[in-house]
Amino acid sequence: MLLLIENYVGNHKDIGNGIIMPYSMDTRVNGQSAQLIKYNTITVNADIPDELFEYQGK
């Protein structure tokens, strides 16, 4: 079985400094929408605490 998978981006907005980002992504399989992701907020170059990258396992 052959599957055609396509990704479409849309609802582009200026997030500042002339940077334009898509606020929606639609993944389609054989023409049917399989996953739609919509963003409310996009932040670029945000400060991320180093603790988020520490190994949590034992």
N, C-alpha and C positions, 0 to 999 in steps of 0.2 A: 504494500500500500504506500503510495506516494503522498506526502503531506506538504502543502504549500503554507509556510508560516511567514506572515508579514507583520511588521511593526509600523504603526503610524503615530506620529506625534502631532499635537495640535494645541490650540488655545495659548499661543505664544504671548508672553508679556515681558516688558522691560523690567528687570530686577534691580536696575541701577547701573550707572556708569556705562550705559549703552549696551549692556549685556542682555540678550534676549534668550529666554528659556521656555521650553514647552511645559505647560501645566497639565497636560494629559498625554497618556500613552495607551494605545489600543493595540493589542496583539490579536491577530486573526489567524485562524487555521482553516484553510480551504474556503476563505471568504467569510467565515462566521466569527464574530467577536468571541474570543475565548477569555480575555482578561482586559479590563479597562481600569487604569490607574489614574486618579485625579489628585493633584497636589493643591493644597490650600496656600502653603508658604514654601518658598525656596530660599535658603540662606547659603551664601557662598563665602568661603574662608572663615567659617565660624570657629571660635576657640573650642577645642575638644580636650577635656581633661585626660592626662596620660593614664589615669586609673581605668578608663574604659577599655584600654588595650592590654591590661594585665590579665594573665592566665588565671582563671577562677577555679580550675581543677586542682586535684591533689597529686 
